[in-house]
Amino acid sequence: MQTVTKLNNLRLAPRKVRSVANLLKGKDVLAALDQLEFFVKRPSPHMIKLLKSALANAENNFHMVKENLYIKSILVNEGVKLRRFEPKGFGRVSPIQKKTSLITVVLDEKVAGLKRTVKSKPEHVHEHKVETEAKTDKKPEIKTEIGKKVSKKGFVKRIFQRKTV
């Protein structure tokens, strides 16, 4: 089963993001995360965040095992261009395009059908919640004694203690 995760409108040029994305295609997800931790490129923190999100989606929504997942494909497309202008000489202007990226990560299983067992909540936990709801109807106890006061006189005496000969 495949899981698809998207990151829209990343304020980095797609050409720069593709250089990082092409290194990760076909790799194990955990190995790709380890590689990105030490990769010194500007898109790498965003790719780490996207891969962690994709991994969490696969684990929580589809009950997949994270050791069984690999990156099937990463698509980096061009997003909306923000058009700005830069002043030039003699009162002229030149256009600037601030480019954005749309990244799509597709994770797939190495061994198909390998699922994580879903832990169900025990029944006694549910009963405990009912008991605590019944206790909240009573007035809370008010503590009159704040606690033991600590004196710092001994500390001051030790600091200013003179040596006797």
Summary of the structure (lengths in Angstrom):
residues: 165
radius of gyration: 29.4
end to end distance: 84.2
largest distance: 88.0
contacts: 373
relative contact order: 0.18
helix: 39%
strand: 25%
